[in-house]
Amino acid sequence: MSEPKSAALHVGLLTGGGDAPGLNAAVRAFFHAATRRGLRVSASRFGFEGLLGRAGVFSVRVEDVRGILPRGGSILGCSTKSNPFALAVDRAAKLDVAASVKRRLIDLGIDALVLAGGDGTMGIARMLAEAGVSCVGIPKTIDGDLGGTERTCGLDTAVETAAHAVDALHSTAESHNRVMVVEVMGRNAGWIALRAGIAGGADAILIPEIAYDGERVAAKIRERDALGLRFSIIVIGEGAQPVGGTPSEIERARQGRPPRLGGAGERLAQALAEAGITHDVRVTVLGHLQRGGAPAASDRVLATRFGVHAAELCAERRFGRMVALRNGAIESMTFDEACAARGTVDPGGDLVRCARAIGIELGAA
Ligand code: F6P
């Protein structure tokens, strides 16, 4: 924006929203691919906080990205509290905010922004792009709920972590004849629950996309009892809800942040007791374990592919787009397309049918 066209394009990189395993691979890949094409790379610390607040912006050096592939989190830092539009109540206010972000970028001599993030960050990118800021998006979220892309970086690692937890809970469930309820993340998408549940051999999987009937889950436990299998494993997504209910929240939505979900597992345990289940029922909430730790190799590879393509889009001055995986290939789409696509589990889709076909109870017919 501020420099003559002949100068090297100066790109500001940030990791928005919550962290996800694989972000560092995306940062590293973007840096290498961009600098090899003659771009300058700076980074904003803690999402937008660096750009707009005190955390600051720094020029990324090759030393910064060495040895970071196996590290979880983001070397740039993340923030779920730095949405610049959090307090903007209408479109006019949003355009004002976008104009001030644009001015800030001009002051810093940054020509374009690359934002790695989930649906919230892509919404921010869309608004900024609309206001004339050159933006490119990289989809990351353990929730896997960005519909424009077949995969987001972070989901595979979260599924791996959750599946290992289900494995571990199996042995203790069996030793004590207990019902183990495992509450996993994913917000309003059931990808982690469904995939980890299938991978871990769960007896019931409850996802936000299919409202459950507690009686059906209780019937599944009794069916197993009748076979002499007096233990059961139930995986429940944090956004799952009983028929006629709503997701269980521990904090309401506020200032551009979605509600904090939690308590779905305990609520199910209560429903099972009401349905006459007399086993010991124990609830394990996996929480942020699913976001931490070394990224799976598949997330590192995906994030590397995303980072490289984001650098290509910048080098070719093709802004206003989010990189995506479609039909197994890396491509890109407009932020409008990216934000419009539904990324939740299809209740009639292949994975749900597969679970039902092997006798997993989904909580509804
Ligand atoms: O969107 C990723 C996610 O981990 C969700 O699965 C979860 O509901 C939420 O973020 C937790 O947010 P926080 O880290 O702010 O508690």
Residues whose N, C-alpha, C, O or C-beta is under 5 A from the ligand:
A	BS01	F6P	G18 T80 D143 M185 G186 R187
